[in-house]
Amino acid sequence: MPKKIEITAQFTVYENQNELTPPDQLLVSAALAARAGSHSPYSEFQVGAAVQLADGQIITGANIENAAYGPTTCAEQVALFSVMKLGQETTKQVRTIAVVGPDQKPTLITPCGVCRQVIKEVEDIVSQPLRILMVKVNGEIYETVGIENLLPLGFGPADLQ
C-alpha cells in the first residue's frame, strides 16, 4: 500500500521593510539598488538580488536577458556566482539572500526553479540553512530559512556520491 507524506514550508511574513532588522533593511535596499543594473529589454521585468556574507559584506546582482532567452541569467544567479568566483572560503560565508522584482508588478517575487537549485548548491557548500528574503515591492517580505522550504526533496552534491 503506498504511503502519502506531506511536505510543509515555513515562512515569516513582515508587513514592510520597517519590521526588518537594520542589517536586513540594508540588504533589501541593496537588492533594490541592484535592480537598476538589470538588462531586461525584452520582458522589462527588472529583478535585483543581494547576498550578505557572515562579515556583513553585500554582493549584488541583477537579471541579464538575451534575445535567445536561453542565455538569460537571473539576478540571484548573478549575485551568487559573483560570490562563488571569489572562492570556496568566501562562498562558505553566505548567510542571506534578498530578491526584489519590478515596482510596476507588486507581486511576491520568488526564486525560479533554476535559482532554487543554485541556492541549494550554495547552501550545501555553506553547510547550514540560508535565509531567503523575498520582497513584494512596497509591501510584504517573506522570509524563509532553508532552501528546502522552496525546493523540497532537492538534489545536491551529496546525491552524486
Beta strands, then each sheet from edge to edge (+ up, - down):
strand 1: 12-14
strand 2: 48-53
strand 3: 58-62
strand 4: 94-100
strand 5: 131-135
strand 6: 141-145
sheet 1: 1+ 6- 5+ 4+ 2- 3+
end
